[in-house]
C-alpha cells in the first residue's frame, strides 16, 4: 500500500527518529500527517517542511484529555483518522530495579504504556464510526525477555504487546487492524541514551549495528496494507529476513 492520498495518519513521538521518518514517508505517499509530541519546536519544523498536508499538535500522551483533543482536532482538520502510529516512548532513567526511583519508573509507564492505551482509547471510537482503521504500535524485543536495568521499559513493552492483542480481540470485527512492530535497535536518540548508560549488552553495540529510522518507517507503511493482515493482533519483527524482504529492504 503506497498511495495514501486522502488518508490521514497521526503519529505520536513525531519530533525525531522513527516518528519523524514515518511522517515524511507517509506524506510523500500522499497522506495527511499529524505530528504529535510534547514539545512543538521540532514537529512544527517538520510540518513546515512537509507543507499543507501536515499539522503539528502539542500533545503529552500521558494525558488522556490531550490525546483525545488532538485526535478530534485531526478529524476536524482533515476529515478522517485512518492510521494511528503509537510511537512515543522513553527508556530513561535506566536503572536497576532495586535502586530505581518509583516516581521516575512510573513516569515511563505513563508514557510507554498508558500513552499507548490513551491513543487506542481515543482512536477506536473514531475509527469504528468510520468503518475501520489501522492502529500500529512500536513494540520491542524487550517485550519478550528481561534486559538489565530496563525493568520499566520491558514491563511497559510487554503490556503494550497485550494491548495490541486486546484491540484485535475486541475490534477486528469492527474493521480495526491492530499490529505491533518490533524494529530492533534503531539509530535514534534513545540509542544514544542507552549507550551513555554503559549498562547491559545493548549499550555496548556499535552505532553501525543499528538500523536507520527510515527502515521501520517503511515497514509501518507496509503494515497498513493487506499483505500484513496475517499479523493482525500480533507483532512483526523487523529483524526477520523475510519481513525485510517483503518491505523491500533486501
N, C-alpha and C positions, 0 to 999 in steps of 0.2 A: 504494500500500500504506500505509494509515493506521492499521490496527488491529494493534498489536504485542502484544496480550495473550498471555501465555505465552512470549514470546520474550525472549531475553537479549542485550543489546548491551554490549560492552566498548569503552571509549573511552580512548585514550592522550592525554596532554596535556589532561586534562579540567578543569584548575583554572581556566581562563579562556577567553575568545574562542570560537572555533568549537567546541571540545570541550565547554565548559560549556553552550553553547547547544544543542548536539546532545543532551546528557544530559537537559536539561529537556524538550526536544521529544519525544524517544523515550519518556520517562517519561509525558508527557501522553497519548501514544498507547497506553499500557498496558504498555510493556516494562519488564522488569527492567533496570536500568542499573548498570554497574560503572565507576566513575571511577578512572582510573589517573593518577598524577602523582608527581614526585619528592618534593614537599612535601605534607604531609597537611592543613594548615590549611584551604585553600580547598576541596579536594574533600570534606572532612568536613562543611564548612558547606553545600555544595551537596547532598550526600547527605542531610543532616538536613532540609533544605528540601523535598526530594522525598519523603522518607519511607521506609517499609519496603521499597519496591521498588528502593532504591538502596543501593549499598555503595561505600565509598571504600577503595582499597588503595594504599598507598605503593609505587611501582614506578619504578625507573630503567630506561627502555627500552634503555639502552646495556649493561645487564647481562642476558644471556640467562636466567640462573637466576631472576632476579626476575620476568621476564616470564612464563616457564613456570610458576612458582609461582602468580603472580597469575591466570593463565587457568585453571589447575587448580582454584584456590580458587573461581573464578567458577562453574565447573561443579558443584563440591561444594555451593555455596550455593544456586544457582538451577536446577540440573539440566541446563543446556544452555549452549552458546555459539553463538548464531545469527548474530551480526554482530560483526565486529571493525572498528573505525574507527582506522586508523593516522593520528593527527592530530599527535602530538608532533613539534615541530620548532623549530629556532632559526636565527637569522641572525647573531647576534653571535659573535665580533667581526667587524664589517665592516672589510675591509682589502684594499688592493691586493695582488695575488698576490706580487709581488717583495719586499714588505716584511711579508708575513704571518708570523705565528708558527706554526711547524709543529705544535706541540703543540695550540694552540688550533684550528687548521684541522682537525686530526684529531678533536678532540672534537666538532666539528659533524658530521663524518662518522659518528662513533659514535652520535649521536642521530638524525640525519636519515636515514641510510642503514641502518646496522646495526640501529638501533632498529626500523625497519620490517621488515627481514629477521627480527629476533627475534620480532616479533608474528606474522608469517606462519608462521614455522617452528613456533612453539608452537601456533598455532591450527589449522593444517591437519590434523594427525592427529586432533584432537578433532572437527573438522567432518566429515572424511571418514568417521570411525567412526559418526557420527550420520546420514550420508546427504547431507550438504551444508551449506553456509553461505555467507555473504557477507563478503568482505574488501574494505573501501573504504579508499583511501589518499589523503591530501591531497597533490596534486602542485602544479605552479606553471608559469606561463609561462616561468619561469627554467629549466625542464627543456628548453626548446627553443631558447633563444637566450641568448647571454652578456650578463651585466649587470655593469657596472663595480664592482669591489671585492666581488663576490659569488661568487668562484670556488668556494668551499666549498659554498655554497648551490646554485648552478647544477649543479655536478657531482653533488651528492647527489640533487637532484630529477630529474636526467636518469637516474640509476641507478635510482631508485625507480620511474620510469615503466617501465623494462625489467623490474624485479622483478614488477610487476603483469602484464606480458605473459608472464613466465615461469610465474607461478602459473596463469594461464589456460591456457597451453600444456600444463602438466603435470597440472592437476587439474580442468579443466572437466568432464571425463567422470566425475569423482567427485562432482559436484554443487557444486563451489566456484565461486562467482561473484566475480570479481576485477575491480574498476573503479577508476580514478583520478579524482579531481576537481581540476580547476584552477579555483579560485574567483575569481581576480583579486585585486585589492587589497582587504583587509578591515580594517575599523576595529578593530584589536586592539592589544595592547601591542607586538607585533612592528613594526607600522607606526610606533609612536612611536619605537622604537629606530632604525628606518630613517631617519625624518625627522631625528632628532638627529645622524645621521652627516653629513648635508649632502652626501653623495656620490651621484651618478647621478640621472637624472630622476625615479626613484620617490620619492626623498626630497623632491622639490620639489612633489609633489602636495598639494593642499589636503585637509584632513580630510574635507570634504564629497564628495570624489571616491571615497572608499572605501565599499564596501557594508557593511551591518551583518552581524555574525556569524550572525544568525538566517537569513540567505539561504542560505549554504552548508549550514547545519544542515538546512534544509528540503529542499535538493537531495539531501543524503545520505539522508534518509528516502525520497525518491522513487526513488533509485538502488537501494533494496532490493527494489523491485517489478519485475514482468516487463516493464514499459514501457521499462526501461533495459537490457534484455538485448541489444539491438543494439550496446551499447557494451562488452560483456564483453571483457576483455583490452585495453581501450582507455582513453581518457581523455575525460572530459566537461568542457567549458569553460563555466563559468557566465557568461562574457562573451557567449555566443551568445544572441541574442534568442529563438530557437526553444526553447532549453533553459529559459530563464527563463519562457517561456510554458507549457511543459509542467509546470514545477514550481509554477506558479501565482503567479509573482512579477510577471507583467504582466497 
